[in-house]
Amino acid sequence: MIQRSDFLLSSPHGRDFAVDARWLQDGHAKPLVVFVHGFKGFKDWGHFNLLADYFARHGFVFVKLNLSHNGVEPDGTDLTNLEAFGNNNFCIELDDVGTLLEHLKNSPAQIPAEELDADYIFLIGHSRGGGLVLLKAAEAAHVSGVATWSAISDIDQRWAPEVMEKWKQDGVQYIVNGRTGQQMPLYYQLVENFHANRQRLDIPKAVEKLQIPLLILHGEQDETLPVQMAHDLHACNPYAELYLLPEGDHSFGGRHPFDQPELPALAKSAADKTIQFFQNALTRL
């Protein structure tokens, strides 16, 4: 029987954020997997709860979070706080992941001590979350391994110069959420935060310095972030494993809402590869 614990943590940037953990209660200490969603994503999106249960059944404590400024309220299940979303930036997100990792490695009350081995912490990040876990792994000494799913390869060069100029002038740009039709604000502080923290937010440099097991997983049919990004990441660290899914799209067959009882086949393939990769890493640690 899979056990679930839901709890809140406080971001150093002034908002609480929701976390959930899943594990099989068997009295054996299990390694941790922390899953970080992407841009316009959230922890309960699509098939992510099925994914959590799948990893739990394969011997991990699986933890996922809503990044504090992703637009989901602490007790919510969808993007409703557009002001928080607009005030998000990469440093806030990195600090949120850091807050969660610190909590998990210090005997969290929400997970029975006998079920958790916090000496082994693995990170998975999807899309923009993939960039975040690469950056966090480079600055957190206690991460055992990383897997990126459809990850961004760099933060710089994301917008055309004319877009940047208008954004700076207006102080905000709006992006459409294709699923809900919402006009979602992005305040220019996102750009200012990036320029003020270029060294911390340098994904290629972070990948280059990683000396832990790294899996770069990407779909060859990714319609959002081209597969070239996976090749670019791999070029930064040839010791990483590059794994491409020929039929894989950006969300590996997922959508929101997702009402099927089983993982999409592509998401299961991504999960199986990642589980195998983490298990192999454990034998070498």
C-alpha positions as CSV (number, residue, x, y, z in Angstrom):
1,M,0.0,0.0,0.0
2,I,1.5,3.3,-1.0
3,Q,1.6,5.9,1.7
4,R,1.2,9.6,1.0
5,S,2.1,12.7,3.0
6,D,1.1,16.2,2.1
7,F,2.7,19.2,3.8
8,L,3.7,22.9,3.3
9,L,7.1,24.5,3.5
10,S,7.9,28.2,3.6
11,S,9.8,29.8,0.8
12,P,12.5,32.3,1.7
13,H,10.7,34.6,-0.8
14,G,7.5,34.9,1.2
15,R,5.1,32.2,0.0
16,D,4.2,28.8,1.3
17,F,4.4,25.9,-1.1
18,A,2.8,22.5,-1.2
19,V,4.8,19.2,-1.2
20,D,3.7,15.6,-1.4
21,A,5.7,12.4,-0.7
22,R,4.9,8.8,-1.7
23,W,6.5,5.6,-0.5
24,L,5.8,1.9,0.1
25,Q,5.6,1.3,3.8
26,D,7.9,-1.8,4.3
27,G,10.3,-0.8,7.1
28,H,13.3,-0.4,4.7
29,A,15.1,2.8,4.2
30,K,14.7,4.0,0.6
31,P,16.5,6.6,-1.5
32,L,14.8,9.9,-2.3
33,V,13.7,11.2,-5.7
34,V,12.7,14.8,-5.9
35,F,10.7,15.8,-9.0
36,V,10.7,19.5,-10.2
37,H,8.0,20.6,-12.7
38,G,8.5,23.1,-15.5
39,F,7.2,26.4,-16.7
40,K,3.4,26.6,-16.4
41,G,3.6,23.2,-14.6
42,F,2.7,22.1,-11.2
43,K,3.0,19.0,-9.0
44,D,-0.4,17.6,-9.8
45,W,-0.3,18.2,-13.5
46,G,-1.5,15.4,-15.8
47,H,0.0,12.1,-15.0
48,F,2.5,13.3,-12.3
49,N,0.6,11.5,-9.5
50,L,0.7,8.2,-11.4
51,L,4.4,8.9,-11.9
52,A,4.9,9.4,-8.1
53,D,3.2,6.1,-7.4
54,Y,5.2,4.3,-10.0
55,F,8.5,5.4,-8.5
56,A,7.3,4.5,-5.0
57,R,6.4,1.0,-6.2
58,H,10.0,0.7,-7.5
59,G,11.6,1.4,-4.1
60,F,12.0,5.2,-3.9
61,V,10.5,7.8,-1.7
62,F,9.1,10.1,-4.4
63,V,8.7,13.8,-3.5
64,K,7.3,16.6,-5.7
65,L,6.6,20.2,-5.0
66,N,4.8,23.3,-6.3
67,L,7.5,25.9,-6.8
68,S,6.3,28.8,-4.6
69,H,5.6,31.3,-7.4
70,N,4.3,28.9,-10.0
71,G,0.8,30.3,-9.7
72,V,-0.8,27.6,-7.6
73,E,-2.0,28.5,-4.2
74,P,-0.7,26.3,-1.3
75,D,-4.1,24.6,-1.1
76,G,-4.8,24.8,-4.8
77,T,-4.5,22.4,-7.8
78,D,-4.2,24.7,-10.8
79,L,-2.7,28.0,-11.9
80,T,-4.9,30.8,-10.3
81,N,-2.5,33.3,-8.8
82,L,-1.2,35.1,-11.8
83,E,0.5,37.8,-9.8
84,A,2.7,35.2,-8.1
85,F,3.4,33.6,-11.5
86,G,4.5,37.0,-12.9
87,N,6.9,37.6,-10.0
88,N,8.6,34.3,-10.3
89,N,12.2,34.0,-11.3
90,F,15.0,31.4,-11.5
91,C,16.6,32.3,-8.2
92,I,13.3,31.9,-6.4
93,E,12.9,28.5,-7.9
94,L,16.4,27.4,-7.0
95,D,15.9,28.6,-3.5
96,D,12.6,26.7,-3.2
97,V,14.3,23.4,-4.3
98,G,17.1,24.1,-1.8
99,T,14.5,24.6,1.0
100,L,12.9,21.3,0.2
101,L,16.3,19.4,0.0
102,E,17.4,20.9,3.4
103,H,14.0,19.8,4.9
104,L,14.3,16.3,3.5
105,K,17.9,15.6,4.7
106,N,17.1,16.7,8.2
107,S,14.8,13.8,9.3
108,P,11.5,15.3,8.2
109,A,8.5,14.5,10.5
110,Q,6.3,13.8,7.5
111,I,8.1,10.7,6.4
112,P,8.8,7.8,8.9
113,A,12.5,7.7,9.6
114,E,12.8,4.0,8.9
115,E,11.4,4.5,5.4
116,L,13.8,7.1,4.3
117,D,17.6,7.1,3.5
118,A,18.3,10.8,2.9
119,D,22.0,10.1,2.2
120,Y,20.8,9.3,-1.3
121,I,18.9,12.1,-3.0
122,F,18.2,12.0,-6.8
123,L,16.7,14.9,-8.8
124,I,14.4,14.8,-11.8
125,G,13.4,18.0,-13.6
126,H,11.0,18.4,-16.5
127,S,11.5,21.2,-19.1
128,R,12.5,24.3,-17.2
129,G,12.7,22.2,-14.1
130,G,15.4,20.2,-15.9
131,G,17.5,23.3,-16.0
132,L,16.8,24.0,-12.3
133,V,17.9,20.5,-11.2
134,L,21.1,20.8,-13.1
135,L,21.8,24.2,-11.5
136,K,20.8,22.9,-8.0
137,A,23.0,19.8,-8.3
138,A,26.0,21.9,-9.1
139,E,25.5,24.0,-5.9
140,A,24.3,21.3,-3.5
141,A,26.9,18.9,-2.3
142,H,24.4,16.2,-1.1
143,V,22.8,15.3,-4.5
144,S,23.6,11.7,-5.6
145,G,22.4,11.9,-9.2
146,V,20.3,13.8,-11.7
147,A,17.9,13.1,-14.6
148,T,16.6,15.7,-16.9
149,W,13.4,15.1,-18.9
150,S,13.0,17.5,-21.9
151,A,15.2,20.1,-20.3
152,I,16.2,23.6,-21.3
153,S,19.9,23.7,-22.2
154,D,20.4,27.4,-21.4
155,I,18.5,30.4,-19.9
156,D,20.1,33.0,-22.1
157,Q,19.0,33.7,-25.7
158,R,15.4,32.8,-24.9
159,W,13.7,35.8,-26.5
160,A,14.4,38.0,-29.6
161,P,15.9,41.4,-29.1
162,E,12.8,43.3,-30.1
163,V,10.8,41.3,-27.6
164,M,13.3,42.1,-24.9
165,E,13.2,45.8,-25.7
166,K,9.4,46.0,-25.6
167,W,9.3,43.9,-22.4
168,K,11.8,46.3,-20.7
169,Q,9.7,49.3,-21.9
170,D,6.4,47.9,-20.7
171,G,7.7,46.2,-17.6
172,V,5.6,43.1,-18.4
173,Q,4.9,40.7,-21.2
174,Y,1.9,38.3,-21.4
175,I,2.0,34.7,-22.5
176,V,-1.1,32.7,-23.3
177,N,-1.7,29.4,-21.4
178,G,-2.9,27.3,-24.3
179,R,-4.8,25.0,-22.0
180,T,-6.8,27.6,-20.0
181,G,-6.6,30.6,-22.3
182,Q,-5.2,32.7,-19.4
183,Q,-3.1,35.7,-20.3
184,M,-0.2,35.1,-17.9
185,P,2.1,38.0,-16.9
186,L,5.9,37.8,-16.8
187,Y,7.3,40.9,-15.2
188,Y,10.7,42.2,-16.4
189,Q,12.2,41.4,-13.0
190,L,12.7,37.9,-14.4
191,V,15.3,39.3,-16.8
192,E,16.9,41.6,-14.2
193,N,17.2,38.6,-11.9
194,F,18.9,36.6,-14.6
195,H,21.4,39.4,-15.4
196,A,22.2,39.9,-11.7
197,N,22.8,36.2,-11.2
198,R,24.4,35.1,-14.5
199,Q,27.0,33.0,-12.8
200,R,24.6,31.1,-10.6
201,L,22.2,30.6,-13.6
202,D,24.8,29.3,-16.1
203,I,23.4,25.9,-17.1
204,P,26.2,24.9,-19.5
205,K,28.8,25.7,-16.8
206,A,26.8,23.8,-14.2
207,V,26.6,20.7,-16.4
208,E,30.3,20.9,-17.1
209,K,31.3,20.8,-13.5
210,L,28.9,18.0,-12.4
211,Q,30.7,14.9,-11.3
212,I,27.7,12.8,-10.3
213,P,25.6,10.4,-12.5
214,L,23.7,12.5,-15.0
215,L,21.0,11.2,-17.4
216,I,19.8,13.5,-20.2
217,L,16.5,12.2,-21.5
218,H,14.6,13.8,-24.3
219,G,12.0,13.0,-26.9
220,E,13.0,13.3,-30.5
221,Q,9.6,14.7,-31.4
222,D,9.6,17.4,-28.7
223,E,7.5,20.2,-30.1
224,T,8.4,22.7,-27.3
225,L,12.1,22.3,-26.7
226,P,14.0,20.8,-29.7
227,V,16.1,17.6,-29.1
228,Q,19.2,19.7,-30.1
229,M,19.0,21.0,-26.5
230,A,19.8,17.5,-25.2
231,H,22.7,17.2,-27.5
232,D,23.9,20.7,-26.3
233,L,23.8,19.5,-22.7
234,H,25.6,16.3,-23.5
235,A,28.3,18.3,-25.2
236,C,28.9,20.1,-22.0
237,N,29.5,16.8,-20.1
238,P,30.3,13.8,-22.3
239,Y,30.3,11.6,-19.1
240,A,26.6,12.0,-18.9
241,E,24.3,9.5,-20.5
242,L,22.2,10.7,-23.4
243,Y,18.9,8.8,-24.0
244,L,16.5,9.8,-26.7
245,L,13.0,8.5,-27.1
246,P,12.2,8.4,-30.9
247,E,8.5,9.0,-30.5
248,G,8.8,11.2,-27.4
249,D,7.0,14.5,-27.3
250,H,7.6,17.2,-24.7
251,S,5.3,15.7,-22.0
252,F,5.9,12.0,-22.9
253,G,2.3,11.4,-23.8
254,G,0.8,13.3,-20.8
255,R,-1.8,16.0,-20.8
256,H,-3.9,17.8,-18.2
257,P,-6.3,16.7,-17.0
258,F,-5.2,13.0,-17.4
259,D,-8.0,10.5,-16.5
260,Q,-6.3,7.2,-17.5
261,P,-5.4,4.7,-14.7
262,E,-1.9,3.9,-16.1
263,L,1.0,6.1,-17.1
264,P,1.2,7.0,-20.8
265,A,3.5,4.5,-22.6
266,L,6.2,7.2,-23.3
267,A,6.2,8.4,-19.7
268,K,6.5,4.8,-18.5
269,S,9.5,4.4,-20.8
270,A,11.1,7.6,-19.4
271,A,10.4,6.4,-15.8
272,D,11.8,2.9,-16.5
273,K,15.0,4.3,-17.9
274,T,15.4,6.7,-15.0
275,I,14.7,4.1,-12.4
276,Q,17.3,1.8,-13.9
277,F,19.8,4.7,-14.1
278,F,19.3,5.6,-10.5
279,Q,19.5,2.0,-9.3
280,N,22.7,1.5,-11.2
281,A,24.1,4.7,-9.6
282,L,23.2,3.4,-6.2
283,T,25.4,0.3,-6.8
284,R,28.4,2.6,-7.5
285,L,27.8,5.1,-4.6
